[in-house]
């Protein structure tokens, strides 16, 4: 209590250093990265050390003074990646029947899955980079689980996982968090329903869960195979998703229909909007 101001400042500065952590970030390219990058800038300003692992071929993930970038080679070109992203986003704005959109979604997800799995496979086979990650003593992993490579690394390194995402296909985020998703008021993808549905709309809402089983089976099963081979144990997609300590969901009930949330799910929809500073 009687310490002089210089001593107090010194103690506070040491406390700040003690509170800082070392964060491993495994991002997803495109709009996913644009939201995450702003969070990383703030974390660096608060004294945390940030290491980003990304493929050599990316659309938006570029080096920055606010984090250390670790890259690894992949078996596709910049033009290949750009072409497939454009085709996938073009489908997202097309109109048509449910069957037409389902077929296009299947084809689009299949193409994007190839790039994600190929990239992840080359990362996990990069022994030099994996050795660096094992020796770096990270405190946590921040990743977007839409591509599960970050989740695989979190399990391999036995680190707490923080998931930063907009949502998971086929409601896998609901399943992994054991979060209720009653068809009476939680509309499924492609239905265009609201949170107020008639009885027949609720029936149709339930039926929309059936094709999701097939979509997610082929889209995520390759990651399960990769994880099982790399970790040398049987691992499912839900095993990888369930390990998350915190789910940071880029959604907000100002714009979203209401849905149940579990205690470790935190809506952070405002991160996409103009603001003065990020919340705690």
C-alpha positions, 0 to 999 in steps of 0.5 A: 500500500505504501509503494511508490508510483514507479514500483506500482507501474513496474508491478502492473507491467509485470502482471500484464506480461504474466497475463499474456498468452501464446495463441496458435491460430488455424484459420479458414480463408475467405470471409471467415478470415476477414472477421478473425483477423480483426480479433487477432489484431486486438489480441496482439495489442493486448500483449498476446503472442499470435502464431498463424498457420496457413497454406502457401496458397491463400486468397486473403490470409497474408502476413502481418506485423501483428502475428507470426506467419507459418506457411506450408506447401499445398498441391494446388495453385492460386488460380485453382483456389480462386476458381472454386471459391467463385463457383461456390459463392455463385451457387449461394445466390442462385434460386431454384427448387430444394432439389436443385439447390441440394444438388448444387450444394453437394457439388460445391461442398465436394469441390471445397472439401477437396481443397480443405482436405488436401491442405490439411493433409499436407500440414499434418505431413509436414514434420518440421512444422508439426515439430515446431508446433509441439515445441512452441508451448502454446496456451490455446488454439483458435480455429474455425471448425468449418475446416477441421485441421485446427481441431485435429491439431488442438487434440494432438497438442492437448490444448484448449480449443476456441472455435470462431465460426458463423455456423456448421453445415448440417447442424453439427454445432448443435450436435457437438454442443448437445444444444436443442434445435426444436423443429417447432421454431428453429428453421433448417437451412434452405427452408426459408422458414421463420421461427413461426411455422405452421404444422405442415411447415414443421413437418417439412422442417424435420424432413430437411434434416434427412439430406443433411446426413448425406451431405455431411457424411462425404464432406467431413468423413475425410477429416475423420480419416485424416485425424484417425491416421494422424492421431493413431486412434479412432476419431469421429468428427463429433469427437473433434468438435466436442473438445471445444472449450468455447464457441464464439458464434458470429451471430446475433439475435438482432438479425437471427431467429431465436434458438437455444444456446449452451453456456459455452456458446457466446454470440459475437455478431457485432464483430462484423459491424462498425464499432469503437472497440471489441467486447471483452 
